[in-house]
Amino acid sequence: MTWGSLWRNELRAIFTNTSLLFTVFGGVLIYSFLYPMPYSHQLPREQAIVVVNLDKSAMSRELVRMADATPQVRVAAQAGSLTAAKAMITAGEVEGLLLIPEYFNRDVLLGKSPTLAYAGDAAYFLVYGTIVEGLASAGGTLAHR
């Protein structure tokens, strides 16, 4: 028996066995739908963040309101400095922070692209990703206005 005929016989045996086909292909399809179902409602939402608003302009306050309006984050506190915000994260009071830089409004009006800083406790990547997603969504919405 040659290698070619051996392969042909094995493939024929595999693809004519309905139990094997259902287990290999049907099982993968069914498992891919059934496995995530119990976890579908366990998405992190309304993660508490602290905002450090160094600009204090109307536009920066609007950004804070937009961030609070997203389903991913909840503005739980405002801090006057980055050090105070980091202390709140370390104490477990909040999960992340948004830093709005000084001259944010001026840079936007001049057509520059200001840099917003997001930070958080990345020990739980899903929580951290949710915070970043919510803050990026708020920033993107403000940018399109």
Secondary structure as UniProt FT lines:
FT   HELIX           3..15
FT   HELIX           18..21
FT   HELIX           22..26
FT   HELIX           27..34
FT   TURN            35..36
FT   HELIX           37..39
FT   TURN            40..41
FT   STRAND          47..53
FT   HELIX           58..69
FT   STRAND          73..79
FT   HELIX           82..91
FT   STRAND          96..100
FT   TURN            102..103
FT   HELIX           104..109
FT   TURN            110..111
FT   STRAND          117..120
FT   TURN            122..123
FT   HELIX           125..143
//
